[in-house]
Amino acid sequence: MVDARDVQLEEGRTLRAFDAGPADPAASTIVWHHGSPQTGAPLEPLLDAAAARGIRLLSYGRPSYGGSSPNPGRDVASAASDVARVADALGVDRFGVVGASGGGPHALACASLLGGRVTGAVCLAGIAPRTDDFDWFAGMADDRGLRAAIEGREARAAFAEVEEFDPESFTAADWTALEGTWESLGEDAQRAGAEFNDGLIDDDVAIASPWGFDPGTIAAPVLLVQGGEDRVVPPTHADWLLNRCPRAELWLRPRDGHVSVLDAAPVAMDWLLAAP
């Protein structure tokens, strides 16, 4: 059973949070950071994997997604304080974080800025900060949204008016995953794209701008899970994060794309449970 509740913040904003799993205070807790766009509601494969392991799974909609209030001008780092307040409201002290795609940077923000509260972080197909260390756009099938985001929110919002998804962004393995195990992800993404476009715009602007923290400061263990054929977030992003995060390791899945790599999520949960 998933319990949805609104967490009221001091500055008047609301965060829509979701809580699933055992109420036992001794249970391990994982906070899921959704991709871009998603509503923030936990997806069936994640709920099943967490339940099989006795994990309490929390998630929330980032600002302007799924019932959460806007937070104009938010950066990636702001996710850390939002998650801390969700965890406080739900009575959770320590937790692991998992983020997929656009959720990856926000999971890393928590690992960097919340110190000992975060036991470990997993990034599934997570994007790296914009940097001159490598060609940030190389290998992306469609980089138009992020290029517009570099010009600012107004430019990204203007592009959203004419934006259409490029089916070449997904591999055959991705489409198979969306027709099977991850069907709920596709349905949720379509809903979020139709109802919560401001969330996607703000995500892209935040990701393409300075993040507000350095992944090199993360003291917790970090697991990077990357598809070798990913056309949305190419493997060079995981390589950069591997070399930047002090305690990172990389699981490269050579034949996976951007969606099919999520099949590693249950084993990544096992990794988090075993993290020192």
C-alpha positions in Angstrom: 0.0 0.0 0.0 1.3 3.5 -0.9 0.4 6.4 1.4 0.4 9.8 -0.3 0.6 12.9 1.8 1.4 16.5 1.4 4.3 17.9 3.4 3.9 21.5 4.1 7.1 23.6 4.2 7.7 26.7 6.2 7.9 29.0 3.2 4.5 27.9 2.1 5.4 25.3 -0.5 4.0 21.8 -0.6 5.8 18.6 -1.5 3.7 15.6 -2.5 5.3 12.6 -0.9 4.7 8.9 -1.1 5.5 6.3 1.5 5.4 2.5 0.9 6.6 -0.4 2.9 7.0 -1.4 6.6 6.5 1.1 9.3 9.1 -0.7 11.4 11.7 1.9 12.4 14.4 -0.7 12.0 13.6 -1.2 8.3 16.0 0.2 5.7 14.7 3.2 3.9 15.4 4.3 0.3 14.3 7.6 -1.2 13.6 7.4 -5.0 14.3 10.4 -7.2 12.2 10.2 -10.3 13.3 10.9 -13.9 12.3 13.8 -16.1 9.3 13.9 -16.6 7.6 11.8 -13.9 4.9 12.5 -11.4 6.9 11.3 -8.4 4.6 8.4 -7.6 6.5 5.1 -7.0 6.5 2.7 -10.0 5.3 -0.9 -9.8 8.7 -2.6 -10.4 10.3 -0.4 -7.6 7.5 -1.2 -5.2 7.8 -4.9 -5.9 11.6 -4.9 -5.5 11.4 -2.9 -2.2 8.6 -5.1 -0.8 10.6 -8.3 -1.5 13.5 -6.8 0.5 11.5 -5.4 3.4 12.6 -1.8 2.3 10.5 1.2 3.1 10.4 3.1 -0.2 9.8 6.9 -0.1 9.5 9.2 -3.2 8.2 12.7 -3.8 7.4 14.9 -6.7 10.1 17.6 -7.3 8.7 21.1 -7.5 6.0 21.5 -10.2 5.6 17.8 -10.5 2.6 15.7 -9.3 1.1 18.0 -6.8 4.3 19.6 -5.5 4.4 23.4 -5.5 6.7 25.3 -7.9 10.0 26.5 -6.6 11.1 29.2 -9.1 14.8 29.3 -9.8 15.5 26.0 -8.1 18.9 24.4 -8.6 19.8 20.7 -8.2 21.2 21.3 -4.7 17.8 22.4 -3.5 16.6 18.8 -3.6 18.7 18.0 -0.5 16.7 20.4 1.8 13.4 19.2 0.3 14.3 15.5 0.9 15.5 16.3 4.4 12.1 17.9 5.2 10.2 15.0 3.7 12.2 12.5 5.7 11.7 14.6 8.9 7.9 14.7 8.3 7.9 10.9 7.8 10.1 10.2 10.8 13.1 8.9 8.9 16.6 9.7 10.0 19.0 7.8 7.7 18.3 6.5 4.2 19.8 5.6 0.9 19.0 7.5 -2.3 18.4 6.2 -5.8 17.9 8.4 -8.8 17.2 7.6 -12.5 18.1 9.9 -15.4 17.2 13.4 -14.3 16.7 12.1 -10.8 20.4 11.1 -10.6 21.8 14.6 -10.0 19.2 15.2 -7.3 20.1 11.9 -5.5 23.8 13.0 -5.6 22.8 16.4 -4.1 21.4 14.5 -1.1 24.6 12.4 -0.8 26.7 15.5 -1.0 24.8 17.9 1.3 23.0 15.7 3.9 26.2 14.1 5.2 25.7 11.1 7.4 22.0 11.0 6.9 22.6 9.3 3.5 24.0 5.8 3.6 24.7 5.5 -0.1 23.6 6.7 -3.5 22.7 5.0 -6.7 22.5 6.7 -10.1 20.8 4.8 -12.9 21.6 6.5 -16.3 22.3 9.7 -14.3 23.6 12.8 -16.1 26.8 14.6 -15.1 27.1 18.3 -14.5 27.8 20.4 -17.5 31.5 20.7 -17.9 34.3 21.4 -20.4 36.1 18.1 -19.4 34.3 16.2 -22.2 31.8 16.9 -24.9 28.6 16.9 -22.7 26.2 16.5 -25.7 28.1 13.9 -27.6 26.1 10.7 -28.1 22.7 12.3 -27.2 20.1 11.5 -29.9 18.2 14.7 -29.2 20.0 17.5 -27.2 17.7 20.4 -28.2 15.9 20.7 -24.8 19.2 20.9 -22.8 20.7 23.3 -25.3 17.7 25.5 -24.9 18.0 25.2 -21.1 21.5 26.6 -21.2 20.0 29.8 -22.6 17.6 30.1 -19.6 14.1 29.2 -18.5 12.4 31.4 -21.1 14.2 29.7 -24.0 13.5 26.3 -22.5 9.8 27.1 -22.1 9.6 28.4 -25.7 11.1 25.1 -26.9 8.6 23.2 -24.9 5.8 24.7 -27.0 7.1 22.8 -30.1 8.9 19.9 -28.4 8.2 16.4 -29.6 9.9 13.2 -28.4 12.4 11.7 -30.8 11.8 7.9 -30.8 15.4 7.4 -31.8 16.3 8.4 -28.3 15.4 4.9 -27.2 16.9 1.6 -28.3 15.0 -1.6 -29.2 15.8 -2.8 -25.6 14.2 0.4 -24.2 11.0 -0.1 -26.2 10.8 -3.7 -25.1 11.2 -2.6 -21.5 8.4 0.0 -21.9 6.1 -2.7 -23.3 6.8 -5.0 -20.4 8.3 -4.5 -17.0 8.5 -0.7 -17.2 5.1 -0.1 -18.8 4.1 1.9 -15.7 7.1 4.3 -16.3 5.9 5.1 -19.8 2.3 5.7 -18.6 3.6 7.9 -15.7 5.9 9.9 -18.0 3.2 10.6 -20.5 0.9 11.9 -17.7 3.7 14.0 -16.3 4.6 15.4 -19.7 1.0 16.4 -20.3 0.2 17.8 -16.8 3.4 19.0 -15.3 5.5 20.5 -18.1 6.9 23.2 -15.8 8.6 20.4 -13.8 10.5 19.2 -16.9 11.4 22.7 -17.9 12.8 23.5 -14.4 14.6 20.2 -14.3 16.4 20.9 -17.5 17.4 24.4 -16.5 18.7 23.2 -13.2 20.7 20.3 -14.7 22.2 22.6 -17.4 23.1 25.3 -14.9 25.6 25.1 -12.0 24.3 22.4 -9.6 25.2 24.2 -6.3 27.4 21.4 -5.1 30.4 19.4 -6.2 30.0 15.6 -6.6 33.6 15.4 -5.5 32.5 16.2 -2.0 30.3 13.1 -1.6 31.7 10.9 1.2 29.1 8.2 0.9 29.5 5.2 -1.5 28.1 5.9 -4.9 27.0 3.3 -7.5 26.7 4.3 -11.1 24.6 2.0 -13.3 25.0 2.9 -17.0 23.7 1.4 -20.3 26.4 1.2 -22.9 23.9 2.0 -25.7 22.1 4.9 -23.9 21.2 7.6 -26.4 19.7 10.0 -23.8 22.5 10.1 -21.2 25.7 8.6 -22.9 28.2 6.5 -21.0 30.7 9.4 -20.9 28.6 11.0 -18.2 29.0 7.9 -15.9 32.7 7.9 -16.7 33.1 11.5 -15.5 31.1 10.9 -12.3 33.2 7.7 -11.7 36.4 9.8 -11.8 34.9 12.6 -9.7 33.1 10.9 -6.8 35.6 9.6 -4.3 33.9 6.3 -3.5 32.1 5.5 -6.8 31.9 2.3 -8.7 30.5 1.7 -12.1 28.2 -1.1 -13.3 28.3 -0.9 -17.1 25.5 -2.9 -18.9 26.8 -2.8 -22.5 23.6 -3.7 -24.2 21.2 -1.6 -22.2 19.7 1.8 -23.2 18.2 4.5 -21.1 15.1 2.6 -19.9 16.2 -1.1 -20.0 19.1 -0.2 -17.6 16.4 0.2 -14.9 16.2 -3.6 -14.8 19.3 -3.3 -12.5 17.3 -1.4 -9.9 16.5 -4.4 -7.7 20.2 -5.5 -7.5 21.1 -1.9 -6.9 18.8 -2.0 -3.9 20.8 -5.0 -2.7 24.0 -3.0 -3.1 22.5 -0.1 -1.0 21.5 -2.5 1.8 25.1 -3.8 1.9 26.7 -0.4 1.7 29.0 0.2 4.7 
